[in-house]
Structure formats: structure tokens, C-alpha cells
Amino acid sequence: MIDHNPSIDPSDHSALLKNACETNGAQCFRVKSASLDKRISKTDFVFRVDFVNDDGTLFVLGPCCDGNAIDIMPQSVFYFTVMKVNKNKFSVMDMPPYTP
């Protein structure tokens, strides 16, 4: 997010995420469901997440881009690593889905 938004203060995480969602192609939808997929350590977890479009349908990324076999296949399930920073704070370590 920082590289795509050089005019935004790198420590302003809210502004970086807002710009990612509104300008840079990140797909920031409501969560349909989220469940713990696995616990990596005492502080690191992987969640399985799917999203809904504004019209309530399931968000599906792809297929991309010109029909070749090497293109991205449609994807509706996304995995996010979440790190426990302290007793009351967790950080999502991955970017939202992105469409060019």
C-alpha cells in the first residue's frame, strides 16, 4: 500500500487502506463468513474468509485475464494471516483481494 500511495504518510494505516480500497484496486467488501483455518503459533492464525458484493452475491475473483490456461482460476475463498500483537490487538497481515 505504501508503494502505491507515496503521498500518504506510511504510518497512517487507515488512509493507506482507504486509498487501497477506493483507488488502487483492492476489493474491500463485507465479510460473508470467516472461520479459523489453522493456528500457526500462539500468536499467528490463518482465517478462511469469503466476501459479498454490494448486491449480496458471493464475491468471486477472476477468471483472469484472456482465457489462457495459465490465467488465474475463479476464487471465492481467501486466506488471511492474523497476528496477535498484544492482549487486545490483532493485525491482519495480508492485503484484501486485488483486481487490476
Backbone as CSV, one residue per row, in Angstrom:
resi,resn,N_x,N_y,N_z,CA_x,CA_y,CA_z,C_x,C_y,C_z
1,MET,0.816,-1.190,0.000,0.000,0.000,0.000,0.863,1.257,0.000
2,ILE,1.980,1.191,0.681,2.858,2.360,0.775,3.410,2.715,-0.600
3,ASP,3.861,1.716,-1.359,4.438,1.969,-2.681,3.422,2.575,-3.650
4,HIS,2.150,2.184,-3.513,1.110,2.698,-4.397,0.614,4.086,-3.983
5,ASN,0.984,4.537,-2.800,0.467,5.798,-2.271,1.591,6.625,-1.645
6,PRO,2.557,7.063,-2.443,3.712,7.765,-1.884,3.372,9.094,-1.210
7,SER,2.217,9.669,-1.517,1.851,10.949,-0.909,1.198,10.786,0.468
8,ILE,0.926,9.541,0.871,0.296,9.286,2.170,1.361,8.877,3.178
9,ASP,1.249,9.402,4.373,2.168,9.068,5.470,2.147,7.553,5.695
10,PRO,3.284,6.881,5.601,3.333,5.420,5.772,2.786,4.932,7.117
11,SER,2.756,5.792,8.110,2.219,5.375,9.415,0.710,5.575,9.518
12,ASP,0.089,6.168,8.504,-1.361,6.393,8.505,-2.045,5.189,7.859
13,HIS,-2.151,4.109,8.606,-2.675,2.851,8.083,-4.107,2.974,7.590
14,SER,-4.929,3.750,8.274,-6.322,3.928,7.846,-6.393,4.585,6.475
15,ALA,-5.606,5.629,6.265,-5.607,6.320,4.969,-5.059,5.420,3.868
16,LEU,-4.045,4.633,4.178,-3.490,3.713,3.184,-4.523,2.668,2.774
17,LEU,-5.230,2.096,3.746,-6.254,1.099,3.432,-7.409,1.734,2.672
18,LYS,-7.820,2.917,3.087,-8.902,3.618,2.386,-8.527,3.843,0.926
19,ASN,-7.332,4.306,0.670,-6.898,4.543,-0.697,-6.776,3.238,-1.477
20,ALA,-6.296,2.191,-0.814,-6.208,0.883,-1.472,-7.587,0.441,-1.952
21,CYS,-8.597,0.632,-1.114,-9.956,0.197,-1.436,-10.639,1.100,-2.454
22,GLU,-10.380,2.401,-2.384,-11.105,3.347,-3.226,-10.374,3.718,-4.515
23,THR,-9.053,3.514,-4.559,-8.279,3.990,-5.700,-7.408,2.914,-6.345
24,ASN,-6.798,2.058,-5.537,-5.744,1.165,-6.027,-6.198,-0.217,-6.473
25,GLY,-7.476,-0.531,-6.447,-7.953,-1.818,-6.956,-8.156,-2.911,-5.927
26,ALA,-7.919,-2.624,-4.647,-8.209,-3.625,-3.621,-9.728,-3.784,-3.511
27,GLN,-10.168,-4.997,-3.342,-11.598,-5.282,-3.235,-11.972,-5.398,-1.758
28,CYS,-12.627,-4.379,-1.250,-12.921,-4.290,0.185,-14.418,-4.424,0.403
29,PHE,-14.863,-5.638,0.506,-16.279,-5.945,0.656,-16.593,-6.399,2.071
30,ARG,-17.882,-6.509,2.348,-18.315,-7.061,3.638,-17.951,-8.547,3.684
31,VAL,-17.644,-9.012,4.878,-17.322,-10.420,5.082,-18.615,-11.217,5.146
32,LYS,-18.701,-12.269,4.349,-19.847,-13.175,4.403,-19.645,-14.168,5.536
33,SER,-18.457,-14.756,5.577,-18.134,-15.678,6.662,-16.620,-15.706,6.855
34,ALA,-16.230,-15.986,8.073,-14.814,-16.125,8.414,-14.697,-17.226,9.445
35,SER,-13.746,-18.099,9.245,-13.537,-19.184,10.200,-12.050,-19.457,10.337
36,LEU,-11.677,-19.897,11.501,-10.284,-20.236,11.751,-9.926,-21.459,10.914
37,ASP,-8.914,-21.337,10.083,-8.454,-22.452,9.269,-7.378,-23.239,10.004
38,LYS,-6.408,-22.498,10.586,-5.376,-23.171,11.376,-4.674,-22.176,12.282
39,ARG,-4.143,-22.713,13.339,-3.329,-21.923,14.260,-1.879,-22.255,13.963
40,ILE,-1.103,-21.237,13.613,0.294,-21.443,13.257,1.166,-21.443,14.503
41,SER,0.845,-20.551,15.434,1.594,-20.440,16.686,0.675,-19.821,17.732
42,LYS,1.227,-19.478,18.889,0.428,-18.834,19.932,-0.077,-17.460,19.503
43,THR,0.589,-16.865,18.528,0.224,-15.513,18.116,-0.212,-15.391,16.660
44,ASP,-0.056,-16.436,15.865,-0.380,-16.366,14.435,-1.465,-17.365,14.064
45,PHE,-2.461,-16.858,13.323,-3.616,-17.651,12.937,-3.905,-17.422,11.460
46,VAL,-4.498,-18.408,10.803,-4.931,-18.258,9.421,-6.450,-18.420,9.408
47,PHE,-7.116,-17.428,8.817,-8.571,-17.455,8.698,-8.977,-17.648,7.250
48,ARG,-10.031,-18.412,7.060,-10.653,-18.630,5.752,-11.833,-17.661,5.671
49,VAL,-11.839,-16.834,4.620,-12.826,-15.753,4.528,-13.459,-15.736,3.149
50,ASP,-14.774,-15.486,3.109,-15.393,-15.144,1.835,-16.197,-13.864,2.014
51,PHE,-16.367,-13.154,0.907,-16.946,-11.817,0.918,-18.220,-11.770,0.094
52,VAL,-19.007,-10.701,0.307,-20.195,-10.476,-0.517,-20.054,-9.157,-1.256
53,ASN,-20.532,-9.161,-2.492,-20.602,-7.947,-3.293,-21.656,-7.013,-2.703
54,ASP,-21.696,-5.792,-3.200,-22.680,-4.821,-2.720,-24.113,-5.304,-2.914
55,ASP,-24.354,-6.151,-3.925,-25.710,-6.658,-4.176,-26.031,-7.919,-3.379
56,GLY,-25.105,-8.350,-2.505,-25.350,-9.512,-1.651,-24.891,-10.837,-2.220
57,THR,-24.419,-10.862,-3.466,-23.938,-12.105,-4.057,-22.497,-12.372,-3.604
58,LEU,-22.095,-13.611,-3.708,-20.747,-14.015,-3.330,-19.725,-13.346,-4.241
59,PHE,-18.687,-12.745,-3.661,-17.599,-12.160,-4.443,-16.725,-13.278,-4.973
60,VAL,-16.481,-13.264,-6.279,-15.597,-14.227,-6.924,-14.567,-13.436,-7.721
61,LEU,-13.308,-13.688,-7.442,-12.204,-13.052,-8.151,-11.853,-13.900,-9.365
62,GLY,-11.807,-13.275,-10.537,-11.433,-13.991,-11.753,-12.635,-14.505,-12.497
63,PRO,-12.460,-15.299,-13.530,-11.149,-15.693,-14.037,-10.431,-14.506,-14.663
64,CYS,-9.171,-14.657,-14.834,-8.358,-13.588,-15.396,-7.557,-14.180,-16.525
65,CYS,-7.138,-13.669,-17.387,-7.230,-12.366,-17.979,-7.639,-12.514,-19.438
66,ASP,-7.134,-13.540,-20.159,-7.528,-13.655,-21.560,-7.882,-15.092,-21.950
67,GLY,-8.168,-15.936,-20.961,-8.599,-17.290,-21.258,-7.500,-18.318,-21.404
68,ASN,-6.248,-17.948,-21.221,-5.154,-18.918,-21.307,-5.151,-19.828,-20.085
69,ALA,-4.612,-21.017,-20.224,-4.585,-21.992,-19.132,-3.792,-21.498,-17.925
70,ILE,-2.854,-20.581,-18.146,-2.035,-20.099,-17.033,-2.714,-18.966,-16.260
71,ASP,-3.885,-18.544,-16.719,-4.594,-17.458,-16.043,-5.121,-17.906,-14.687
72,ILE,-5.435,-16.934,-13.859,-5.975,-17.196,-12.532,-7.366,-17.810,-12.648
73,MET,-7.590,-18.886,-11.926,-8.908,-19.518,-11.885,-9.804,-18.724,-10.935
74,PRO,-11.120,-18.795,-11.115,-12.023,-18.086,-10.204,-11.768,-18.498,-8.753
75,GLN,-11.846,-17.532,-7.863,-11.570,-17.772,-6.444,-12.600,-17.044,-5.592
76,SER,-13.235,-17.754,-4.667,-14.203,-17.119,-3.767,-13.796,-17.246,-2.301
77,VAL,-12.797,-18.055,-2.018,-12.308,-18.222,-0.652,-10.906,-17.621,-0.574
78,PHE,-10.678,-16.829,0.477,-9.403,-16.142,0.647,-8.869,-16.446,2.039
79,TYR,-7.561,-16.520,2.158,-6.923,-16.840,3.431,-6.133,-15.632,3.920
80,PHE,-6.306,-15.322,5.202,-5.631,-14.180,5.804,-4.929,-14.605,7.080
81,THR,-3.674,-14.205,7.196,-2.932,-14.442,8.426,-3.222,-13.289,9.376
82,VAL,-3.555,-13.633,10.604,-3.835,-12.648,11.645,-2.843,-12.870,12.772
83,MET,-2.213,-11.792,13.208,-1.212,-11.872,14.265,-1.725,-11.172,15.520
84,LYS,-1.612,-11.845,16.643,-1.961,-11.239,17.922,-0.775,-10.378,18.352
85,VAL,-1.011,-9.069,18.405,0.048,-8.125,18.730,0.211,-7.990,20.232
86,ASN,-0.916,-7.905,20.930,-0.925,-7.888,22.391,-2.283,-8.404,22.858
87,LYS,-2.565,-8.280,24.126,-3.790,-8.854,24.700,-5.063,-8.405,23.978
88,ASN,-5.102,-7.160,23.540,-6.320,-6.606,22.950,-6.177,-6.162,21.496
89,LYS,-5.078,-6.504,20.833,-4.865,-6.031,19.469,-4.425,-7.163,18.552
90,PHE,-5.095,-7.247,17.413,-4.763,-8.207,16.375,-4.523,-7.444,15.080
91,SER,-3.613,-7.919,14.237,-3.334,-7.282,12.952,-3.488,-8.295,11.824
92,VAL,-4.214,-7.892,10.782,-4.323,-8.708,9.571,-3.069,-8.422,8.753
93,MET,-2.358,-9.468,8.375,-1.062,-9.316,7.741,-1.120,-9.356,6.200
94,ASP,-2.288,-9.610,5.640,-2.410,-9.748,4.190,-3.310,-8.670,3.608
95,MET,-3.092,-8.393,2.333,-3.892,-7.421,1.617,-5.249,-8.019,1.227
96,PRO,-6.259,-7.151,1.055,-7.531,-7.630,0.510,-7.330,-8.121,-0.926
97,PRO,-8.290,-8.872,-1.470,-8.170,-9.287,-2.857,-7.978,-8.059,-3.748
98,TYR,-7.255,-8.249,-4.843,-6.920,-7.151,-5.741,-7.349,-7.492,-7.159
99,THR,-7.934,-6.503,-7.846,-8.219,-6.656,-9.262,-7.577,-5.507,-10.015
100,PRO,-6.837,-5.796,-11.070,-6.150,-4.745,-11.824,-7.139,-3.874,-12.589
